[in-house]
Amino acid sequence: MAEGYPAERLSIAAVAPKQVAALIRFGHHPELDPRVHELVALRASQINGCAFCIDMHWLDAKAGGEEDARLYGLDAWRESPLYDERERAALALCEAVTRIDREGVPDDVWAAARKHFGESGLAELLCAIAATNTWNRLQIATRALPGNYAPADPEAGPPHARTPIGNKRAEVGADR
């Protein structure tokens, strides 16, 4: 786990490596479509206002071949024709889970997600959303600094399977 990313308050990876490793394992979803995973991770991070995670998931999505227009339009996915029904179901579930205090997860949102992902896929999607929300809270609380992440080499596997600890952008953040 090494030292993790620069943060103003605390590097969770340096101080709690076992917990970070457990969260990484919890967030690893090999059966979930990596494009869907990055869309929901980016959307949850937008809702939560996690600058570090927005930067990271934007870069991972781009490294995975995601189109600029879909990333720029993610905040307005309901009005955009750029997302298919499966992605819409995942994004609606992501928003409901991320904002769970408002009304829980509505039955129609749950039904749409279950229809498109099945029971096993729905469980993976829920865990991916929960893990992202936990990472958002940790990174916001510790004031993790955006601009210090670089996607791993594509040979290291899909973005959602990579550890979020230890990558730094060489050209940005070296003086932080």
ABEGO torsion letter per residue (X at the ends): XEAEBBBAABBAAAABAAAAAAAAAAABBAABBAAAAAAAAAAAAAAAGBAAAAAAAAAAAAAAGBBAAAAAAAAAAAABAABBAAAAAAAAAAAAAAAAAAAEBBAAAAAAAAAAAEAAAAAAAAAAAAAAAAAAAAAAAAGBBBGABBBBBAAAEBAAABBABGBBBAABGAAX
